[in-house]
Amino acid sequence: MRVLQKALTFDDVLLIPAHSSILPREVSLSTQLTRTIALNLPLLSAAMDTVTEARLAIALAQEGGIGIIHKNMNAEMQAAQVAAVKRFESGVVKDPITVTPQMTVRQVLEITRAKRISGLPVIDGGRVVGIVTNRDLRFETRLDQPIANIMTPKERLVTVKEGANRDEAMALLHKHRLERVLVVNDAFELCGLITVKDIQKSSEHPLACKDAMGRLRVGAAVGTGEGTEERVAALVAAGVDVITVDTAHGHSQGVLDRVRWVKQNYPNVQVIGGNIATASAAAALVEHGADAVKVGIGPGSICTTRMVAGVGMPQITAVANVADALKG
């Protein structure tokens, strides 16, 4: 047997304290997750079916971290989990769910209950003609009539022009005691939706991890097997920020090929490859296009890969070797 090197894990190491003039409240925990995604809280949740779905991903992103939605569900369900996170909080909802004036009250009620939303812009011929809210629907008994009969019509709508800042929107919401305001262009085409709840959430969570459109960030895990290409397409359509090609042995040709395929087909989506434990694995993943690598084979309290298979590397040494290999 040949021992490659002495290796350390967290229980083997203590930090020696030293003099500091920095107060705890002055400390920044922000860090770079991938080439283009920064976190205000350096925490990612495990892509496990007992750990991360939309609820945890939302809570974590609001605090500045990011959740990775697990893949132990069909592609449609996983994409729906991603979409739930992306829709939860945003400065301006760029693609709100809309209805047409010919739809019945019954149909609109089904949408509001299924999507858990309380206000729907009404669009006809590409232009805004009204809005229908819970207040219009709550006590309505004629369920087969068109919503054109009960919606707030265009003439009574309060809207803001595309490009309006947050203060303008807040002033309108307050002045008219509204819960939401539509964003329109000069042709009265819908450009987005601003809600009181989103403004409140933004104020309550100033360190939230958000994309350029003000939506919470979220990741999703994929594998390398059959159906992965369709799964990735669905996740990208749902707005996923980062895809993790997640396997027990990340230094395998299937993972390398999948990382390269994702980057070639979706260059704007960040990709993490893993799990790995060596410098050579990290270099191979980056060479194939990975924007970050996931280090650690079985170091957690739940994952048993290292104990069952006898494969892995103590975590501090694994991270140090990978960091040295990727410097610069």
URLINBEL-V519582 format. One record per helix or strand of 2 or more residues. SS is the DSSP state (helix for helix, strand for strand). FROM is the first residue (numbers start at 0). TO is the last residue. If there is no record, write none. Layout:
# URLINBEL-V519582
ss:SS from:FROM to:TO
ss:SS from:FROM to:TO
This chain:
# URLINBEL-V519582
ss:helix from:9 to:11
ss:helix from:23 to:25
ss:strand from:30 to:31
ss:strand from:37 to:38
ss:helix from:53 to:61
ss:strand from:67 to:68
ss:helix from:74 to:87
ss:strand from:97 to:98
ss:helix from:104 to:114
ss:strand from:118 to:123
ss:strand from:126 to:132
ss:helix from:133 to:136
ss:helix from:146 to:148
ss:strand from:151 to:152
ss:helix from:153 to:155
ss:strand from:158 to:160
ss:helix from:165 to:174
ss:strand from:179 to:183
ss:strand from:189 to:194
ss:helix from:195 to:203
ss:strand from:218 to:221
ss:helix from:227 to:237
ss:strand from:241 to:245
ss:helix from:252 to:264
ss:strand from:269 to:275
ss:helix from:278 to:286
ss:strand from:291 to:294
ss:helix from:304 to:308
ss:helix from:314 to:325
